[in-house]
Amino acid sequence: MTEPTLPALYLASTSSYRRQLLAKLTPQFHTVKPQVDETPLANESAEQLVRRLATAKAQAVAAGLSSGLVIGSDQVALFNNDIIGKPHSVENALAQLRRFSGNSVTFLTGLALVNVQSGKIQVSVEPFNVSFRILSDAEIIAYIDKEQPLDCAGSFKSEGLGISLFSKLSGDDPNSLIGLPLIRLNQMLLNEGINVLLS
């Protein structure tokens, strides 16, 4: 009996974090940079934004294909109803982590799976909450120096030393915090008749 083959799988992202996460489910996928304007729309909520951008990224890559499945994802951090982006500088990372000290931040991760042939789209938004312990300036400075989390929304890497900043994590899937909700993605693949264990 031959094993079923996985249809061509595309990750509409060049993020090394998302690539590493998807490799947990299957090593068989291609990465493609989606050409998408990520500017938020007027009066768009954080949930609407990540849902729209995850879908747009997957559709942008799907448009150039004749078959296969395309995964799109987008993430924002929310603090006091403000969308928190990537810091890009040490000064911004310091400011973000000082604000978060003793508080909670919610991460919203949009996930979309597009079947190129059928046009079917599955979309989900996964929330994940991070509670920070009270941090001293010395701890914040040391953390930024050691891990350089300048390309990460919220100024930390939960898969690394960032875990030392937290008092509690809560959500359905810790992978969603890193940028790709694998539990939800696996269910979407099952909905398409694909079982990564049997493929």
C-alpha positions as CSV (number, residue, x, y, z in Angstrom):
1,M,0.0,0.0,0.0
2,T,1.4,3.4,-1.0
3,E,1.3,6.4,1.3
4,P,-0.8,9.3,0.1
5,T,1.3,12.2,-1.2
6,L,1.1,15.6,0.2
7,P,0.0,18.2,-2.4
8,A,2.4,21.0,-3.0
9,L,2.4,23.2,0.1
10,Y,3.5,26.9,0.0
11,L,4.2,29.2,2.9
12,A,3.4,32.8,1.9
13,S,6.2,34.1,4.2
14,T,10.0,34.5,4.3
15,S,9.9,34.5,8.2
16,S,12.6,32.1,9.5
17,Y,10.3,31.6,12.6
18,R,7.3,30.5,10.6
19,R,9.5,28.3,8.4
20,Q,10.9,26.5,11.5
21,L,7.4,26.0,12.8
22,L,5.9,24.6,9.6
23,A,8.9,22.2,9.4
24,K,7.5,20.6,12.6
25,L,4.5,19.4,10.6
26,T,6.2,18.6,7.3
27,P,9.6,19.3,5.7
28,Q,7.9,19.4,2.3
29,F,7.0,23.0,1.5
30,H,8.1,26.0,-0.5
31,T,8.4,29.5,0.8
32,V,7.3,32.5,-1.3
33,K,7.5,36.1,-0.4
34,P,3.9,37.6,-0.8
35,Q,3.7,41.0,-2.3
36,V,1.1,42.6,0.0
37,D,0.7,46.1,1.3
38,E,0.4,45.7,5.1
39,T,-0.9,49.1,5.9
40,P,-3.9,49.0,8.3
41,L,-7.2,50.3,6.9
42,A,-9.1,53.2,8.5
43,N,-11.1,52.0,11.5
44,E,-9.8,48.4,11.1
45,S,-9.7,46.4,14.3
46,A,-6.6,44.3,15.1
47,E,-8.6,41.1,14.5
48,Q,-9.8,42.4,11.2
49,L,-6.3,43.4,10.2
50,V,-4.6,40.0,10.8
51,R,-7.5,38.1,9.2
52,R,-7.3,40.3,6.1
53,L,-3.5,40.2,5.8
54,A,-3.2,36.5,6.4
55,T,-5.8,35.9,3.6
56,A,-4.2,38.5,1.3
57,K,-0.8,37.0,1.7
58,A,-2.1,33.5,0.9
59,Q,-4.1,34.8,-2.1
60,A,-1.2,36.8,-3.5
61,V,1.0,33.7,-3.7
62,A,-1.9,31.5,-4.9
63,A,-2.5,33.8,-7.8
64,G,0.7,32.7,-9.4
65,L,0.0,29.0,-9.0
66,S,-2.1,26.4,-10.8
67,S,-2.4,23.9,-7.8
68,G,-1.4,23.3,-4.2
69,L,-2.2,24.8,-0.8
70,V,-1.0,28.2,0.4
71,I,-0.6,29.2,4.0
72,G,-0.7,32.9,5.0
73,S,-0.2,34.3,8.4
74,D,0.0,37.7,10.1
75,Q,0.4,38.7,13.7
76,V,-0.1,41.8,15.9
77,A,0.4,42.4,19.6
78,L,-2.2,44.3,21.5
79,F,-1.6,46.3,24.7
80,N,-4.2,48.6,26.2
81,N,-6.0,48.4,22.8
82,D,-2.9,49.7,21.0
83,I,-1.4,47.6,18.2
84,I,2.3,47.0,19.1
85,G,4.7,46.3,16.2
86,K,8.3,45.3,15.9
87,P,10.6,47.6,17.7
88,H,13.4,47.8,15.1
89,S,15.7,49.7,17.5
90,V,17.0,49.1,21.1
91,E,15.4,52.3,22.3
92,N,11.9,51.1,21.1
93,A,12.5,47.7,22.6
94,L,13.3,49.2,25.9
95,A,10.2,51.4,25.8
96,Q,8.0,48.4,24.9
97,L,9.3,46.1,27.6
98,R,9.1,48.9,30.2
99,R,5.4,49.3,29.3
100,F,4.7,45.6,29.5
101,S,6.4,45.1,32.9
102,G,3.8,43.7,35.3
103,N,1.1,43.8,32.6
104,S,-0.4,41.5,30.0
105,V,-0.2,41.6,26.2
106,T,-2.5,39.8,23.8
107,F,-1.1,38.4,20.5
108,L,-3.5,37.8,17.6
109,T,-2.3,35.6,14.9
110,G,-4.3,35.4,11.6
111,L,-4.0,32.1,9.7
112,A,-5.4,31.4,6.2
113,L,-5.2,28.3,4.0
114,V,-6.1,28.6,0.3
115,N,-6.7,25.7,-1.9
116,V,-5.5,27.0,-5.3
117,Q,-7.6,24.6,-7.4
118,S,-10.9,24.8,-5.6
119,G,-10.5,28.4,-4.4
120,K,-11.6,27.4,-0.9
121,I,-10.3,29.6,1.9
122,Q,-10.1,28.7,5.6
123,V,-9.4,31.6,7.9
124,S,-8.9,31.7,11.7
125,V,-7.6,34.3,14.3
126,E,-5.9,32.7,17.3
127,P,-5.5,34.8,20.5
128,F,-2.6,34.2,22.9
129,N,-2.0,36.1,26.2
130,V,1.4,36.8,27.7
131,S,1.7,38.1,31.3
132,F,4.9,39.8,32.1
133,R,6.5,39.7,35.6
134,I,7.7,43.0,37.1
135,L,11.0,43.7,35.3
136,S,13.9,45.9,36.4
137,D,15.6,48.2,33.9
138,A,18.7,46.1,34.4
139,E,16.9,42.9,33.4
140,I,15.3,44.5,30.3
141,I,18.6,45.9,29.1
142,A,20.4,42.6,29.7
143,Y,17.6,40.7,27.9
144,I,17.7,43.0,24.8
145,D,21.5,42.8,24.7
146,K,21.5,39.0,24.9
147,E,18.7,38.2,22.4
148,Q,18.4,41.3,20.2
149,P,14.6,40.8,19.6
150,L,14.4,43.9,17.3
151,D,12.5,42.0,14.6
152,C,9.9,40.6,16.9
153,A,6.5,42.1,17.7
154,G,6.6,42.9,21.5
155,S,10.4,42.9,21.7
156,F,10.8,39.3,22.8
157,K,11.4,35.7,21.6
158,S,9.2,33.3,23.6
159,E,11.0,30.3,22.1
160,G,14.3,31.6,23.6
161,L,15.3,33.6,26.7
162,G,12.1,35.7,26.4
163,I,10.4,33.0,28.5
164,S,12.3,34.5,31.5
165,L,10.3,37.7,31.2
166,F,6.9,36.1,31.8
167,S,4.8,35.1,34.8
168,K,2.1,33.3,32.8
169,L,1.2,32.2,29.3
170,S,-2.4,31.3,28.2
171,G,-3.8,30.2,24.9
172,D,-4.7,27.2,22.9
173,D,-1.4,26.8,21.0
174,P,2.0,28.2,22.1
175,N,3.2,28.0,18.4
176,S,0.8,30.9,17.6
177,L,2.8,33.2,19.8
178,I,5.8,32.5,17.6
179,G,3.8,33.2,14.5
180,L,2.1,30.1,13.1
181,P,-0.8,28.3,15.0
182,L,0.1,24.7,14.1
183,I,-2.8,23.0,15.9
184,R,-5.3,25.1,13.8
185,L,-3.2,24.6,10.7
186,N,-3.2,20.9,11.2
187,Q,-7.0,20.9,11.4
188,M,-7.3,23.0,8.2
189,L,-5.1,20.5,6.5
190,L,-7.3,17.6,7.8
191,N,-10.3,19.5,6.4
192,E,-8.5,19.3,3.0
193,G,-8.1,15.6,3.4
194,I,-4.4,15.8,4.4
195,N,-3.1,14.0,7.4
196,V,0.6,14.9,8.0
197,L,1.1,11.7,10.0
198,L,0.0,9.5,7.0
199,S,1.4,11.6,4.1
